[in-house]
Amino acid sequence: MRGITTAGRGAALCAALALAVLGLTACGDDAAQQEPTAVQEDGGGDGSPATEESGGGSAPSGLTGEALPDDWPAEFLVPDGEVVLVLPLGDGGYYSVLVEGVDDDQARGLIDEMVAAGLGTVSGVAETGGGEWVAVVTSADRSASYAYATGGAGEPNVTIQVLPQG
């Protein structure tokens, strides 16, 4: 990573992890769940994930709020909802993204889609209690952790952290 010291990388990683922990510590409120929405189509129009050549920065049709970065790795799908935070984690397409208003079934379905498309899972979907879960999906050079939180008094959300593989 150019221009970022070891201490800077550590600080960025700590900040991103703190955001994930905050999202996971929210209390559940089933009444806050949205009605299911259609799974995004972010590739060839057939529901398959896009490839990096198809332009990772283009926002799927069900996203609102902040735009995904132009170099967002397209192999990692993003559920429908409002992007409220995009935190760069250095150079090379590494980010922490918070998406609010996320449907649990759609988010789980995206994990299945990515695995079916040839990406691997490190942990599968691990239930953490209260309807919340985490999953890690890997590509050849990166991994993405998906942390689903029910939102407590807020909206259900997913924090996606894309980091170097290994």
Buried (B, 14 or more C-beta within 10 A) or exposed (E): BEEBEEEEBEEBBEEBBEBBEEBBEBEBBEEBBBEEBEBBBBBEEEBBBBEEEEEBEBBBEBBBBBEBBEBBBBBBBBBBBBBBBBBBBBEBBBBBBBBBBBBBEBBBBBBEBBBEBEBEBEEEBEEEEBBBBBBBBBBEEBBBBBBBBBBBEBBBBBBBBBBEEE
